[in-house]
Structures are given as structure tokens and as C-alpha cells.
Amino acid sequence: MSSTIQALPTEVVYLITAGEVIDSLASVVRELIENSLDAGATRIIISVWAQQWRVRVADNGCGMNLDDLQQAASAHSTSKIRSCADLWQINSLGFRGEALHSLTTLADLEILSRPANSASGGFRVVYGYGGEPVVVEAAAIAPGTIVTISNLFGNYSTRRQGLPTTAIQMKAVQASIHQIALCHPHVTWQVWQNDREWFTLSPAATTGKLLPQILHQVKQGDLQELKLEVPNPPNSCKDDPPGRLYPTPNSSLSLVIGLPDRCHRHRPDWVRVAINGRMVKSKELEQTIFTGFHRTLPRDRYPICFLHLDISPDQINWNRNPAKTEIYLNELSYWQEQISSAIQQALRIDSVNIKEAIHTTRVSKLIKAAEEKGGYHVQRPNSDENKTPNSRRDDPPGRLYPTPNSLKAVAQVNNTYIVVEHAGGMWLVEQHIAHERVLYEQLYDNWQLVTVEPAIILYQLSPAQVSQLQRINIDIEPFGEQLWAVRNIPALLQQRDDCAEAILELSWGGDLQTAQVAVACRSAIRNGTPLTLPEMQTLLDDWQRTRNPRTCPHGRPIYLSLSESALARFFRRNWVIGKSHGI
């Protein structure tokens, strides 16, 4: 079998701006894992002896023949690119051909490998300084590769002394493995520390199903997962270098978010961005994610979000940072728009995650059976009451909505909670904050001020309060000593008796969006207000069309879910009748 690892041409070497930076145990683990993934491995075993400065990574990948093994640690040697044009078509995690060579200058390197289709066994190669093979011998090994790094930084004692403590380094190793695993959820990971099993990650069909193994406090039901096919940017082929090959398939966007009414973080430490199988740092894309969760979380809380873009390689310049984590992304604004749209879709309650209501479900029967003894009575709405033929006339294009009556109002409890039936169970919706979410998004989309006659007179405002009202475009002017006249107000406050108190509330600070939240909160239906069944249904219809229906603008959850499966478990409907009667 001929060698697939070859030295790069000089002109390609000059185009590569930097070699691999090996500065810690975590960077060694990362480089070796990336090689395993490029080899198609589905099972990777990592062993670390931190105090001995030793790392071993074993995989079940495609393996290397003897020719490749002898060339593997040479400078600028790789099987992943061949020419300058290949730098614009990077589909692998490694491509510079420098990682193993760099390791031979910092540590002792040994590789055992056997190709998957080899009947003659494998080979063991030990490399000297600079990557030259010094020991080559046959070895009994299963198909795959085992790479061992020993005595790391042994000739650089000052570098060892400058590194963090062993505990901190091992924490960095764990974080590095977790980040790579999120990008490759199909892989089985076994990690050992000092000959003891440290942790394992079982393979999962999707990143969302893998995430609870990494964030143990997060449950599967706390997450929403979305995968979309995304067209390539319309201008992606302009000004391309000659000789570049153009991929034809569309890109894809995978998103895993923690539902804001169920899980969030004290710190902004769990917004992660990956592109083509590699975790990257992108302040612009991360800020886009934070913006997408604005006014959905409680104060001083941050989202959980993992974004993975699988895009055409010619849209990325990987050759910007030695660790390949800081990249240049073409058409950045286009991808930001796609991410914002995906987050909105994932947060929405629509026909994608709620099926059309079926009124003969067991939950419906359960409610009906409880009507005679319950503290409330259920009135079934007529089908004509719930038709809203003009409700979507001016909706923005591309928004997905639930099927008609996918949420069905059946009762009101304590004049505060709306009992809602849907195909998957039942919800309790808090009417005030549901209406607050509706009004806030209306205000956000159309902040309208109307003139009032006569003017509203306010007393003893401070200069800061006057400036705050002017900042949100309230027309206010002196009307005498310690008196101020307000000439216009937000349209929603026009019919309220407490309009003056609302204006005073707006004067205490905050930006325009804070003012919009305050107006929405003051204008929303109060708890304790009785509603008719048609009024409840109208509120539900308006609420389920909002962009962020899971929480109010302050971050409070709007509904409590009682799933059909949970009700079945509670009432033990899965019992066998004979056994439940002692037979």
C-alpha cells in the first residue's frame, strides 16, 4: 500500500501562517484526538498521567501502514492537503502536518498502528528529535492507532514550572474533551487518569441527547433541539481565488438550547459555537446568541446554547490562529441572521412541537370526570368562537404558527390560571404574564406615542427623571414651579386611570426596552380578573404566536406543563387491573 502522508510543497508551507502550539497537557490531548477523529474513529480512549507528563490516545480509526508511520512525524507532512487550493477546502480537523512533529521536539513519541484492512499486523515506531524514526518493529495490535507522549517538556523545565497545578490542567483536559465530544456525539469516549477510569461519554444520536452527560443538572426535557438546512450565502462565490472548487450542497445549522423557563446559568459560560466539527471562538456569533435570548431570562441569568454550523469550507479561513479556534468567516452578517432566525424558531411554541389538539384524549376525559366535584366548571367553546380569520393577515413572512386551536382553553382557576388542553397533556397558563409577553412584543415592534389633551401634570420631578422621559421620546416641559406637563404617552396607557403613576414609573430609569416592559406589565390583564372562555382563547391564540412564548420579559415561566405521560404515572393508569385488585 502506498503512503498517503506526504511532505507539503514549499509554497503551501509559506501560506500556513503558524505551526501547532503545544503549551499544555490539554493541547496535547486535543491534537491527538483530532487526529483520531480525522481517521474515522468511533471509539477513543484517553489516558493521562499528569504528574508523569504522559498522555496516551488509542482509537479504532483507519490506522496507518508502515510507510505512513515512518513519515508521520516529519515536518509539514500530512495526508489532508496537497496544494494551495486545498487550503480553501479544509474538511478535516488537522491539516498543517505539524502536531506530531512539534511533539517530537518537546517529548518522547511512540506510535503503534495497524490499517483496518491489514492481515499482516501492525507496526511500532519510536521517533527521535525532529521526527526521524529510530525504532521500527512489528507489533501485535488491533486495527487502529495508539499514540503515546512521554516526558512532555522534559528538556524545558521552565515551561513545566510555568504551567498551572495538576488539578487545573486536568480540568482543562476534561473541558477540551467535552468540547470536542459535543461536536462529535456519535463517538464513545473513555477517559482514564492515573490508571483509574475518570469518566465516560456514551454515544448519542444528537448533541442534545449527549449534553445531559456533560451538564448533569440539565435534563433532556429542559432542552430544545433544532436542525435546519440553510442556503449558502448569495454572494459566496464572488472574488474567489482561482482554482477553488465549489461545493454544491447547502449548509446546515444545528441548535441546542436550554428552554429559558427551565434552565439557565449564573455566568455566561455555556454559549458554545462550533463550525464544521470544531469548537471556535467568535464574539460576533456569541453576541448574536445572547441577543436572541434577550428579555427571555431572569435578571443576571444567561442562556445555555450550543450552535453547530456545517458550512462550505470555502466560507472559512482556518489559517488565522495556531490553535485553529479563531477563524475568519465570510458573509458574517448572513450567518448572524440565520442564527437569530433559528433561535426564534426554537423558542416558539408551534406546530413543530405541539400536535393538533385531540379532544377525545384521556386528559380531556379526566377533566370531564372531575367537573361535577371540582371547584370550577368547564364550558366547551364552540368552534366558531375560536376562528380568527384575520389574525395572521399582517404577520411577517417565514414565521411558523401552531395549527388552529392547538392550545384549547377549558377553564379558569382562581381567576389567575387558564387551564389549557393540548394533544400532549394539559398546561396551566398564568394569564397576567402571558398577556405581558403579548403586549411587550407588540410594543417592541410598534412603539407608538399618542398626544393627550389635557396634558398630564406631574409634580416634583428630578432632572434625572425629566431626562429619562425625554430619552424615551416622551414630550415633557415645565408647567410652573415644580410642575411638569406631559404632552404624549404610550398608546397602551391612554385608557388607564393610573396613567400618571405609569409615567412616573417610566421616569425612574432604563432604556427604551425597559420602558416597554414596564408599560406591558402595567397594561396586562391583572391576576384576579375573571375571563370568559372566548377571552381566554383569544389570549392563548395571541400568546402562542409570540416569538418567545416560554417566559415573560422578566424571565418568569408562563406555563406549567402536566404531560399526559406524567398524569398517567400519577394516576397509575399503566397498572394491570388484576394485580391492582390483589388478584
Summary of the structure (lengths in Angstrom):
residues: 583
radius of gyration: 30.8
end to end distance: 70.6
largest distance: 100.0
contacts: 1769
relative contact order: 0.09
helix: 32%
strand: 25%
